[in-house]
């Protein structure tokens, strides 16, 4: 408490250190997946842990159904995005298109995850 | 005097019960302001204000009990087994962060504590989800959730300051 104003101080010096550490950790987690990740090679669609690779070349759409939910994925210009979903949360719809190795789009309701795989991950045969 | 000891125990129990009730109501109010469409798992975190209030005004063991009971009751009333596990992961890591940061004493304020606890909470939730679903790709959401914990943790810390200023004279 500050006796002069009889009001509690909102901030103390170490508060800003904690905030800076949180920001630093966030930045580190942003950068780490891209270090040594290699060029993007394919889109990997994971449904309940079962992975299916898709090509990032060309333009095409496909649907994924899991746990009663259907997602429509559009691949174009080397990127992938969810363009339609009947999931009420719509997290996947609001996630921007992914194109860089390590980027993901996740639908928590359907347990569907889209991930850009990079060089060295060993996906030989791709769909699409 | 035995009567005084009984009064202290009764006051402690009443404060814990009040904080738990408040945490449950705040958890319900949080669900009316959905932020999950921005990021999965993003919440206002208002219920944590009640837990932190108990941590500093009653005791650490009481805060752990209130936190654990809140997570359990919310899961029973509004959630599912998986939501219970996510919330439990967040609550455990958040409590450990509170314990660690509280060792800094008066050098850290309620806002710093709240931000640290909020960051630990989202980290615990993501780790629990990764363990449950086996999808390490969920880590891609963590940096965004950590950035989200800054304003939301600050808000909760400021709310805690105001609550302590107004409620602690009443408790005396």
Interface residues (C-beta under 8 A of the other chain):
Chain A: X7 X8 X9 X10 X11 X12 X13 X14 X15 X16 X17 X18 X19 X22 X23 X25 X26 X27 X29 X30 X33 X46 X49 X89 X90 X91 X94 X102 X103 X104 X106 X108 X111 X113 X115
Chain B: X36 X37 X38 X39 X40 X101 X104 X106 X107 X108 X109 X110 X111 X112 X113 X115 X116 X119 X129 X133 X134 X135 X137 X138 X139 X140 X141 X142 X143 X144 X146 X147 X149 X150 X154 X157 X158 X161 X164 X165
